[in-house]
Amino acid sequence: MDRTTAAPGVRTHSTSIVGTIAMILLIVGGLNWGLVGLFNFDLVAALFGAGTVLARAVYILVGLSALYAIFLTPRLSRAP
């Protein structure tokens, strides 16, 4: 359903590939922080090794996803 066929008062929007990836990374990051807080278990470090280039890349991508979400949120909350 696109904006032209949506019922009055119903907001619709499409999510870009970048937005979808950012959301997935934010969920991964949030779950990882939850595990760290609850069980002192860092899933990213367990999967990729503590302090490795790959683990750091995951942390950087999660951080960039959060920055993207900061700028995306006002756009999503605007009325069509």
C-alpha distances in whole Angstrom, upper triangle without the diagonal:
4,7,8,6,6,9,13,14,11,10,8,9,10,13,16,18,21,19,19,22,23,22,24,27,27,26,29,31,31,32,35,36,36,38,40,41,41,43,44,42,40,38,38,41,42,40,41,44,45,45,44,42,39,39,40,37,34,36,35,31,31,32,30,27,28,29,26,24,27,25,21,22,22,19,17,19,19,17,14
4,5,6,6,10,12,13,11,9,7,8,9,12,15,18,20,18,18,22,23,22,24,27,27,27,30,31,31,33,35,36,36,39,41,41,42,44,45,43,41,39,38,42,43,40,41,44,45,45,44,42,39,39,39,36,34,35,34,31,30,31,29,26,27,28,24,23,25,23,20,20,20,17,15,17,17,15,12
4,6,5,9,10,11,9,8,6,8,10,14,16,19,21,19,20,23,24,23,25,28,27,28,31,32,32,33,36,37,37,39,41,41,42,45,45,44,42,40,39,43,44,42,42,46,46,46,45,43,40,40,40,37,35,36,35,31,31,32,29,26,27,27,24,23,24,22,19,19,19,15,14,15,14,12,8
4,6,9,10,12,11,11,10,11,13,17,19,22,24,22,23,27,27,26,29,31,31,31,34,36,35,37,40,40,41,43,45,45,46,48,49,48,46,44,43,46,48,45,46,49,50,49,49,46,44,44,43,41,39,39,38,35,34,35,33,30,31,31,27,26,28,26,22,23,22,19,18,19,17,14,11
4,6,9,11,10,11,10,12,14,18,20,23,25,23,24,27,28,27,29,32,31,31,34,36,35,37,40,40,40,43,45,45,46,48,49,47,45,43,43,47,47,45,46,49,50,50,49,47,44,44,44,41,39,40,39,36,35,36,34,31,32,32,29,27,29,27,24,24,24,21,19,20,19,16,13
4,6,8,6,7,7,10,13,16,19,22,24,22,22,26,26,24,27,30,29,29,32,34,33,34,37,38,37,40,42,42,43,45,46,45,43,41,41,44,45,43,44,47,48,48,48,46,43,42,43,40,38,38,38,34,33,34,32,29,30,30,27,25,27,25,22,21,21,19,16,17,16,13,11
4,6,5,8,10,13,16,19,22,26,27,25,25,29,29,27,29,32,31,30,34,35,34,35,39,39,38,41,43,43,43,46,47,46,45,43,43,47,47,45,47,50,50,50,50,48,46,45,45,43,40,40,40,37,35,36,35,32,32,32,29,27,29,27,24,23,23,21,18,18,17,14,12
4,6,8,11,14,17,21,24,27,28,26,26,30,30,28,30,33,32,32,35,36,35,36,40,40,39,42,44,43,44,47,48,47,46,44,44,48,49,47,48,51,51,51,51,49,47,46,46,43,41,41,41,38,36,37,35,32,32,32,29,27,28,27,24,22,21,20,18,17,16,12,11
4,6,10,13,17,19,23,26,27,24,24,28,27,25,28,31,29,29,33,33,32,34,37,37,36,39,41,40,41,44,45,44,43,42,41,45,46,45,46,49,49,49,49,47,45,44,43,41,39,39,38,35,33,34,33,30,29,29,27,24,25,24,21,19,19,17,15,14,13,9,9
4,7,10,14,16,20,23,24,21,21,25,25,22,25,28,26,26,30,31,29,31,34,34,34,37,39,38,39,41,43,42,40,39,39,42,43,42,43,46,46,46,46,44,42,41,41,38,36,36,36,33,31,32,30,27,27,28,25,22,24,23,20,18,18,16,13,13,13,10,9
4,7,10,13,16,20,20,17,18,22,21,19,22,25,23,23,27,28,27,29,32,32,32,34,36,36,37,39,40,39,38,36,36,39,41,39,40,43,43,43,43,41,39,38,37,35,33,33,32,29,28,28,27,24,24,24,21,19,20,19,16,15,14,13,10,10,10,8,7
4,7,10,13,16,18,15,16,19,19,17,20,23,22,22,25,27,26,28,30,31,31,34,36,36,36,39,40,38,36,35,34,38,39,37,38,41,41,41,41,39,36,36,36,33,31,31,31,27,26,27,25,22,23,23,20,18,20,19,15,15,15,13,10,11,12,10,9
4,7,10,13,14,12,13,16,16,15,18,20,20,20,23,24,24,26,28,29,29,32,34,34,35,37,38,36,34,33,32,35,36,34,35,38,38,38,38,36,33,33,33,30,28,28,27,24,23,24,22,19,20,20,17,15,18,16,12,13,13,11,8,11,11,11,9
4,6,10,11,10,10,14,14,13,16,18,18,19,22,23,23,25,27,28,29,31,33,34,35,37,37,35,33,31,30,33,34,32,33,36,37,36,35,33,31,31,30,28,26,27,26,22,22,23,21,18,19,20,16,15,18,16,13,14,15,12,10,13,14,14,13
4,7,8,6,6,10,10,10,12,15,15,16,18,20,20,22,24,25,26,28,30,31,32,33,34,32,29,27,26,30,31,29,29,32,33,33,32,30,27,27,27,24,22,23,22,18,18,19,17,14,16,17,13,12,15,14,11,12,14,12,10,14,15,16,15
4,5,5,6,9,10,11,12,14,15,17,18,20,21,23,24,26,27,29,30,31,33,34,34,32,29,27,25,29,30,28,28,31,32,31,30,28,25,25,25,22,20,22,20,17,17,18,16,13,16,16,12,12,16,14,11,14,16,13,12,16,17,18,17
4,5,5,6,8,10,11,12,14,15,17,18,20,21,22,24,26,27,28,30,32,32,32,30,27,25,23,26,28,25,25,28,29,28,27,25,22,23,23,19,18,20,18,15,15,17,15,12,15,16,13,13,17,16,13,16,18,16,15,19,20,22,21
4,5,5,6,9,10,10,12,14,15,16,18,20,21,22,24,26,27,28,30,31,30,28,25,23,21,24,26,24,23,26,27,26,25,22,20,20,20,17,15,17,15,12,12,14,11,9,12,12,9,10,14,13,11,14,16,15,14,18,19,22,21
4,5,5,6,9,10,10,12,14,15,16,18,20,21,22,24,25,27,28,30,29,28,25,23,21,25,26,24,24,27,28,27,26,24,22,21,21,18,16,17,16,13,12,14,11,8,11,12,8,8,12,11,8,11,14,12,11,15,17,19,18
4,5,5,6,9,10,11,12,14,15,17,18,20,21,23,24,26,27,28,28,26,23,21,20,23,25,22,23,26,27,27,26,24,21,21,21,18,16,17,17,13,13,15,13,10,12,14,11,11,14,14,12,13,17,15,13,17,19,21,20
4,5,5,6,9,10,11,12,14,15,16,18,20,21,22,24,26,26,26,24,21,19,17,20,22,19,19,22,23,23,22,20,17,17,17,14,12,14,14,10,10,12,11,8,11,13,11,11,15,15,13,15,18,17,16,19,22,24,24
4,5,5,6,9,10,10,12,14,15,16,18,20,21,22,24,25,25,23,20,18,16,20,22,20,20,22,23,22,22,20,17,17,16,14,12,12,12,8,7,9,8,5,8,9,7,7,11,12,10,12,16,15,14,17,20,22,23
4,5,5,6,9,10,10,12,14,15,16,18,20,21,22,24,24,22,20,18,17,20,22,20,21,23,24,24,23,22,19,18,18,16,14,14,14,11,9,11,11,7,9,11,10,8,12,13,11,12,15,15,13,16,19,21,22
4,5,5,6,9,10,11,12,14,15,17,18,20,21,22,22,20,17,15,14,18,19,17,18,21,21,22,21,20,17,16,17,15,12,13,14,11,9,12,12,9,11,14,12,11,15,17,15,15,19,19,17,20,23,25,25
4,5,5,6,8,10,10,12,14,15,16,18,20,21,20,18,15,13,12,15,17,15,15,18,18,19,18,17,14,13,13,12,8,9,10,7,5,9,9,7,9,12,11,11,14,16,15,16,19,20,18,21,24,26,27
4,5,5,6,8,10,10,12,14,15,16,18,19,19,18,15,14,13,16,18,17,18,20,20,20,20,19,17,15,15,14,11,10,11,9,6,8,9,6,7,10,10,9,12,14,13,13,17,18,16,18,22,24,25
4,5,5,6,8,10,10,12,14,15,16,18,18,16,14,13,13,16,17,16,18,20,20,21,21,21,18,16,17,16,12,12,14,12,9,12,13,10,10,14,14,12,15,17,16,15,19,20,18,20,23,25,27
4,5,5,6,9,10,11,12,14,15,16,16,14,11,9,9,13,14,13,14,16,17,18,18,18,15,13,14,13,10,10,12,11,8,11,13,11,12,15,15,14,17,19,18,19,22,23,21,23,27,29,30
4,5,5,6,9,10,10,12,14,15,14,13,10,10,9,12,14,13,14,16,15,16,17,17,14,12,12,12,9,8,10,9,6,9,11,10,9,13,14,13,15,18,18,18,21,22,21,23,26,29,30
4,5,5,6,9,10,10,12,14,14,13,11,11,11,14,16,16,17,19,18,19,20,20,18,15,16,16,13,11,14,13,9,11,14,12,10,14,15,13,15,18,18,17,21,22,21,22,25,28,29
4,5,5,6,9,10,10,12,12,11,10,9,10,13,14,14,16,17,17,19,20,21,18,15,17,17,13,13,16,15,11,14,17,14,14,18,18,17,19,22,21,20,24,25,23,24,28,30,32
4,5,5,6,9,10,10,10,8,6,6,7,10,11,11,13,14,13,15,16,18,15,12,14,15,11,10,14,13,11,13,16,15,14,18,19,18,20,23,22,22,26,27,26,27,30,33,34
4,5,5,6,8,10,9,9,8,9,10,12,13,15,16,16,15,16,18,19,18,14,15,16,13,11,14,15,11,12,16,15,14,17,19,17,19,22,22,21,25,27,25,26,30,32,34
4,5,5,6,8,9,9,9,10,12,14,15,16,18,19,17,19,21,22,21,17,18,19,16,15,18,18,14,16,19,17,16,20,21,19,21,24,24,22,26,28,26,27,30,33,35
4,5,5,5,6,5,7,7,10,12,12,13,16,16,15,18,19,21,19,16,18,19,16,15,18,19,16,17,21,19,18,22,23,22,24,27,26,26,29,31,29,30,34,36,38
4,6,6,4,5,5,8,10,11,11,14,15,15,13,15,18,20,19,15,16,18,15,14,17,18,15,17,20,19,18,22,23,22,23,27,27,26,30,31,30,31,35,37,39
4,6,6,8,9,12,14,14,15,18,19,19,17,19,21,23,22,18,19,21,18,16,20,20,17,18,22,21,19,22,24,23,23,27,27,26,29,31,30,30,34,36,39
4,6,8,10,12,15,16,16,18,20,20,19,21,23,25,24,20,22,24,21,19,22,23,20,21,24,23,22,25,27,25,26,30,29,28,31,33,32,32,36,38,40
4,5,9,11,14,14,13,16,18,18,16,19,21,24,23,19,21,23,20,19,23,23,20,22,25,24,23,27,29,27,28,32,32,31,34,36,34,35,38,41,43
4,7,10,12,11,11,15,16,15,13,16,19,21,20,17,18,21,18,17,20,22,19,20,24,23,22,25,28,26,27,31,31,30,34,36,34,35,39,41,43
4,6,9,9,8,11,13,12,11,14,16,19,18,14,16,18,16,15,19,20,17,19,22,22,21,25,26,26,27,30,30,30,33,35,33,35,38,41,42
4,6,5,6,9,10,10,9,11,13,15,14,10,12,15,12,11,15,16,14,16,19,19,19,22,23,23,25,28,28,28,31,33,31,33,36,39,40
4,5,5,6,8,9,10,12,13,15,13,10,13,14,11,11,15,15,14,16,19,18,19,22,23,23,25,27,27,27,31,32,30,32,36,38,39
4,5,5,6,7,8,10,10,12,9,6,9,10,8,8,12,12,11,14,16,16,17,20,21,21,23,26,25,26,30,30,29,31,35,37,38
4,5,5,5,4,7,8,11,9,6,9,11,10,10,13,14,14,16,18,19,20,22,24,24,26,28,28,29,33,34,33,35,38,41,42
4,6,6,7,10,11,13,12,9,12,14,12,13,17,17,16,19,21,21,22,25,26,26,28,31,31,31,35,36,35,36,40,42,43
4,6,9,11,10,12,10,8,12,13,11,13,16,16,15,18,20,20,21,24,25,25,28,30,29,30,34,34,33,35,39,41,42
4,7,9,7,9,6,5,9,10,9,11,14,14,15,17,19,19,21,23,24,25,27,29,29,30,34,34,34,36,39,42,42
4,6,6,9,8,7,10,12,11,12,15,16,17,19,21,21,23,25,26,27,29,31,31,33,36,37,36,38,41,44,45
4,6,9,9,7,9,12,12,11,14,16,16,17,20,21,22,24,26,26,28,30,31,32,35,36,36,37,41,44,45
4,7,8,6,6,10,11,10,12,15,15,16,18,20,21,22,24,25,27,29,30,31,34,35,35,37,40,43,44
4,5,5,6,9,10,11,12,14,16,17,18,20,21,23,24,26,27,29,30,32,35,35,35,37,40,43,44
4,6,5,6,9,10,10,12,14,15,16,18,20,21,22,24,26,27,28,30,33,33,33,36,38,41,42
4,5,5,6,9,10,10,12,14,15,16,19,20,21,22,25,26,26,28,31,32,31,34,37,39,40
4,5,5,6,9,10,11,13,14,15,17,19,20,21,23,25,25,27,30,31,30,33,35,38,39
4,5,5,6,9,10,11,12,14,15,17,18,20,21,23,24,26,29,29,29,32,34,37,38
4,5,5,6,9,10,10,12,14,15,16,18,20,21,22,24,27,27,27,30,32,35,36
4,5,5,6,9,10,10,12,14,15,16,19,20,20,22,25,26,25,28,31,33,34
4,5,5,6,9,10,11,13,14,15,17,19,20,21,24,25,25,27,30,33,34
4,5,5,6,9,10,11,12,14,15,17,18,20,23,23,24,26,28,32,33
4,5,5,6,9,10,10,12,14,16,16,18,21,21,21,24,26,29,30
4,5,5,6,9,10,10,13,15,15,16,19,20,20,22,25,28,29
4,5,5,6,9,10,11,13,14,15,18,19,20,22,24,27,29
4,5,5,6,9,10,11,12,14,17,17,18,20,23,26,27
4,5,5,6,9,10,10,12,15,15,15,18,20,23,24
4,5,5,6,9,10,10,13,15,15,16,19,22,24
4,5,5,7,9,10,12,14,15,16,19,22,23
4,5,5,6,9,11,11,12,15,16,20,21
4,5,5,6,9,10,10,12,14,18,19
4,6,6,8,10,11,12,14,18,19
4,6,6,7,9,11,12,16,17
4,6,5,6,9,10,14,15
4,5,5,6,9,12,14
4,5,5,6,10,12
4,6,6,9,10
4,6,8,9
4,6,9
4,6
4
